Amino acid sequence: MGSEFAYNFVFKVVLVGETGVGKTNLLSRFTKNQFTLDSRATIGVEFSTKTAQLGEASIRAQIWDTAGLERYRAITSAYYRGAVGALVVYDITKKPTYECVERWLSELFDHAHPHVVVMLVGNKTDLESDRCVATEEARQYAEKKALLFVETSALESTNVEVAFNSVLSEIHRRLGRKEVIQRDSRAPVSLRGQTRADDKKPCCRNI
């Protein structure tokens, strides 16, 4: 079997949030187990991939990072198009980054797949002594908005795998529950290997 068939699904996941909240390091920690103290942003959209095993299914996650564009409000609809998963990240030590979550959610829901799986991520728990956003406040907000929620530390590699894998698992769960709609040529979920013709290029739908 060729390498192009080494996985069953491809899910596009995007990272959004204010500059400096740690999006790039979350991505780097998940895909390469690396962390860079140099926080200078690279301008231009970037993405990395990682294959995760969920039960009997191999999932190829294609994870997109804004790579500094968020500071210029230069993110276009193309960045969100086809995304079935998203991590909306804020810095637990900087309240303004949390207060901007509402705007990021609005932009995400305007441009991403209508039933995108979203996780609210409070990053930098290694700086607990400088915390400005209470865990319970963020958790209640996530529940009100029907979002997944976790706090992470890219520096200490705390809950990073949990954050990404929870989003991938939820997307896969919805597919498994037949929450699949008519195929769409722009759909981000693609099936690899042996599939029926009417199973190609599905996208997932929430209940």
N, C-alpha and C positions, 0 to 999 in steps of 0.2 A: 504494500500500500504506500503511495507516494506521500511525501511530507505535507502536501496541501490537504490531505485528508486525515491529518493527525488529530483533528478535533471535530466535534459535532455541530457546534454553534459558534457564531461570532456576535458578540454584543458590544455595541459602542456605548462607552461611559464617558461623561464629561466631568471635569473639575471646574467649579466656579467659586468665586469669593474675592474679597478685596486683596490688594497687593500685600505681600508679606505675611499672609496667614499660614503659609507652609504647604501650599498645594503641590509645588514641584517636588519638595522633599517627601511628601506622602507618596507621590507617584514613584519616585526613585526608590524609596524604601520598599514599596510593594513589588516593583518589577525587577529591581537589581539589588535589593538589600543594601542600599547606599544612602548616606546622608552627607550633605555638603553645607558647611557653616557659611560659606560665601553665598549671600542671599541676593546677589545681583541678578536681575531678571534677564533672560534671553528674550528678545522681542521676536514674536512670530509663533504661531500655533505649532505645538509639537504633540506627538503622541507616541506611546509605547504600548507594547503588547505583552500579555502574559497568559499562559494557559493554566486553567484551574480545573481540578477534577471534582465534580459534584455528583456523587453517587456513581452511576455507570457512564455519565456524560462528561466529555471533555469540552470545556468552555474556553474559547479564545476571547479574552477581553482586550478590546482596542480602546485604550484610555487616553483621552485628549486633555491637554493642559493649555491654559490660556497663555502661559509663558510670558507674562508681563503686559499683555495687551489690555488687561482690565484697567490698568492705570490711565490708559488713554481713551477708555470707553470705545475701543475699536473692535470689539467682538461682533462679528456678523452672524446673521442667521445660519450661515453655512457651518459654523462651529457647532451649533446645536442640532442641525438637521440629522435625523436618523438616530439620535441618542435615545436609548431605552433605559439608561441608568444615569444618575448624577450624584455627585457628592458636593454639597454646598458647605464650604468650609469657612469657619471664623476662628479667630484667635481668642482663647479664653481670657487673655490678659489685656485685650483691647476692646472695650465695649463698643466703639464705633463700628468695628468689623462685624459684630453681632447685629447691631442695629441696621446694617445694610443687607442682612439676609433676606428681608422682605422684598427688596428691589431685585435681588438675584433670582429669587423664586419667581417673581412676576416675569422677568425676562426669559427664564427657563421655560415656564409654562406657555409663554407666547410663541416659542420657536421650536421646542423639542417635540418628541412624540407625545401625543395627548395623554398617554397613560404611562409616562416615564416613572421609573422607580427612583425616589429621591431619599437620600440620607443626609441629615444635618450632622455635621462633624465639628465638634469643638476641639481644636488642635492645641498643642503645646501644654499638655498636662504636666510636663516636667517643670513648668514654671508655676506650680501650684501656689507658691507664696505671693505671686503677683496677680492671682486670679481676680477678674472683674465681672465675670459672667457666671452666676451660680448654675451648677449642674441641673438642679431641679427646675429652675426658670426655663432653661433651654429644653429640657425634657418635656415640660408641659406645653411649650410652644410647638415642639415637634408633634406631640400627640394631637394638638388642636388642628394642625395642618395635615395630619395623616402622613407624617414623614417617619422614616426610620431615624434612629438617633444613637450616636456613640461619641465618646470623648477619646482622643488619641494623643500620642506623642510620636512624631516622626523621628525625633532625636533618639528616644529610648525604645523605639519600635513597639510601642504599646498600642494594641488594638488596631494596628494598621491592616493586618490581614483580615481581622474581623470586619472592619469597615467595608473593604472592597468585596470580600467574599459574601457578606450579607446582602449586598446589592445584587451581585451575580446570582445568588441563590434565590432571591425573590423573583428576579426576572425568569429564571428557569422554572420556578414553582408555578408561575402563572402560565407558562407554556404547557407545563405538565397537566394543568387543570383545564386544558383546552381553551384557555382565554386567548384565543388566536383569531384575528380577523382576516378579512380578505387580503391577499397578498398585495404589496405595494412596491413598485419598482424602486422606491427610495428607502425601503425598509432596512433597518440596521441589523436585524436578526437574520442570519443566513444559516441554513443547514448544510452540513458537509457530509460527503459519503453517500450512501444509498438512501434516497428519499423518493416518495411518490411525487408525481408531477404536481399534484394539487397541494403538496406540502412545502413547496419551494418558496423561499423568501417570505415567511410569515412575519408579522410583528405582534408584539404582545399587548394585551388589553387588560386593564384592571377590572375587577368586579363592578 
